[in-house]
Structures are given as structure tokens and as C-alpha cells.
């Protein structure tokens, strides 16, 4: 009984002892009984070794847990809502880097950056706002880059019962509400106002104007029928509720759109990487699909 316990507790020592005992037994006994005893002990030894190995816990390899990167927060002009949503989704799928998009009018986003909003990257609808932030020391100078030129369109609600394919058609008194983005802080609103002035219809339409806080809200006014017609960005015009006609780019100042890394960013390297992705071979085709003219295609 004591040997049984000792064998179970110390399989390696018992293996050596049993082997030595077996040899001694074989040397001292030259008959069938000696051989049988040696075989019995050898079998017992094998059984105890198997049992001892079975009792050892299996080693489980646990894969390391990779930390999820902190989200990158991007302040983006409202005309980028469709394009940047697609780009951010592709970027996150390829890199694992989460991207949080905050859309608004360029002027309002710039004011938020001046007030210390925790943005990592600023994508404006007009480079002038980025340059102003640079002059105030709020963006990193060597990260400023053009990423697109925007276009504007004359949009009409399909169910409104009116037609407008040229800006002069907005004189029609049946079009009671016309919407544009607020030119006080929205670059697409500035472009819309310039186009209406150069087309000679500003005075005729101004009393009927409804201002959106940004170009995306302006589009929503037309989609819902709150405004029968309006001027919006080409990049957001592909929605089922409206028809649209491209406005001659010569009627307004070019919408040169630029981005920059915000100087107070807690992760400037990640912001630089996303900016490069937007202007790289993955981001450029998406921007082009939404009607933007790309850097390298811009007229000087």
C-alpha cells in the first residue's frame, strides 16, 4: 500500500526504482516466477506513468488581447457627409482605427476649434478657414492640403409641381420657398449667393430664401418639401426626392476644400495617416464618385 502511494506521488523516482528492482529480481531469480514478477512490475510501472501524465493539467495558450485604438475625431464640412462616411468605414476596416465624424458648417466647426473642441482633423469646405486657423496657431502648418474642389447644383423637389433647370427659372412665383446654406458661415452658401448674384436673380429670390445651417440641412429642406427648390452641393444631391442641374462653376468662387491636423490633437500621427488615406489611392475614387474634382485635376 505504501509503495502504491509513493509510485503515484513520484512517478519519475518510482520509474528508476522499479527499473533497478526489476533488474535485481531478474539477477536473483532464474525461474519462471522471477520473469513473471519482472513483467508484472513493468506493467504496473507503465500504468502508473500513464496515470501520472494524465493528471498533469494541459497547457492552454491564451492569445494576447490587442487594445482598440482611441477613436479619431474628424470635424468635416457637411458636404462631406456621404463621401467621408464611406471613406471612414473603409479606413476602419483596413486599419482597425475607429473614426468619429462630426459634420457641420465649416465656419461653425472652425469656431469650435478656436474654443478648444477636441478634434484631431479638420476638413473644411473652403481653404480660407484652414489658413485662418493656421495663422492663429491652431492647426499644424505642414499638414494643410487640398483634397477636393466642390460643385453646386440647382435642386428641385420631385413632388413640388414646379420646374427649374436654370437659375433664372427661380423667378417663377410658384416657387414660394428657395433654400441655400447660410452664407454667414457656410462656404456652399457663399457660392450659392454668388451664383444667384451673377445670374442676376438675387433680388428676385432673396425675399423667398430659407437658410439652412449647413448644406446638408439645406438639402433636407428640399427633400421634405419645406422648400420647393434650392442650391446644394453636388456631393449630397444623389437622393431620390430631388432632381438637380449642375450650376456653371464660373458663376462663383471655386470651392477649394482643404484639411489639416488640429494642433491640440492627442493623436496627430493617426490624424496624419487618415488625411493621407483621404488623398490616397483608396480615398480619391470615393471622393470622385460623389462629384468632387480632385487635387491634380484643379484648374489654376
Secondary structure, DSSP 4 states (H G I P E B T S, - for coil): -HHHHHHHH-HHHHHHHHHHHHHHHHHH--SHHHHHHHHHHHHHHHHHHHHHHHHSPPP-PPPPPPPPPPPEEEEEEGGGHHHHHHHHHHHHHHH---EEEEEE-HHHHHHHHHTT---SEEE-SSHHHHHHHHHTT-B-GGG-EEEEEE-EEEEEETTSS---SSGGGGG-TT---EEEE-TTT-HHHHHHHHHHHHTT-HHHHGGGEEEESSHHHHHHHHHHTSSSEEEEEGGG---TTEEEEEPPGGGS--EEEEEEEBTT-S-HHHHHHHHHHHTSTTHHHHHHHTTPBPTTS---
